[in-house]
Amino acid sequence: MTEGFKSGRGGYREGSGRPLGSVKAEGVRKQRQMRAYDDEWELINQFARLLKHGHKEECEAFVKSLLD
């Protein structure tokens, strides 16, 4: 029984949980959030899909052309 718990439930247990270092920080996208209307969100999803699936240079050029 775990020290400090009468019922033996809850608290830290040796060997439980995810091993340290099991999730590599490199190569993992950060979670982001934003507010958008439904029609805006559809455009954002389409753009994100292109960006994530190998069209990064084209997306970057498109955004730069909009800002110029």
C-alpha positions in Angstrom: 0.0 0.0 0.0 1.2 3.5 -0.9 2.3 5.6 2.1 -0.2 8.3 2.9 -3.2 6.7 1.2 -5.5 4.6 3.4 -7.3 2.9 0.5 -4.2 2.3 -1.7 -5.8 4.2 -4.5 -4.3 7.2 -6.4 -0.9 8.7 -6.0 2.4 7.8 -7.6 3.2 4.2 -8.3 6.7 3.0 -9.2 7.0 2.2 -12.9 3.8 3.8 -13.9 3.3 6.4 -16.7 5.1 7.2 -19.9 8.9 6.6 -19.8 11.0 9.7 -19.8 12.2 10.7 -23.3 9.6 8.6 -25.1 8.2 11.6 -26.9 10.8 13.4 -29.1 10.3 17.2 -29.1 12.1 17.4 -32.4 9.8 17.0 -35.4 6.5 17.4 -33.5 4.3 20.3 -34.4 3.1 22.5 -31.5 -0.6 22.7 -30.8 -2.2 26.1 -31.8 -5.7 27.4 -31.7 -7.6 30.3 -33.2 -11.2 31.4 -33.7 -12.7 31.4 -37.2 -16.1 31.3 -38.8 -17.1 28.1 -40.6 -16.3 29.4 -44.1 -12.9 30.8 -42.9 -12.1 27.5 -41.2 -12.6 25.6 -44.4 -10.1 27.8 -46.2 -7.6 27.5 -43.2 -7.9 23.7 -43.3 -7.3 23.6 -47.1 -4.3 25.8 -46.8 -3.0 23.8 -43.8 -3.4 20.5 -45.7 -1.3 21.8 -48.6 1.3 23.2 -46.2 1.6 19.9 -44.2 1.8 17.7 -47.3 4.8 18.9 -49.2 3.8 22.3 -50.6 5.5 24.5 -48.1 7.5 26.6 -50.6 4.4 27.3 -52.7 2.4 28.3 -49.7 5.2 30.6 -48.5 5.4 32.2 -51.9 1.6 32.7 -52.0 1.5 34.4 -48.6 4.4 36.6 -49.6 2.6 37.6 -52.8 -0.5 38.5 -50.8 1.6 40.7 -48.4 3.4 42.6 -51.2 
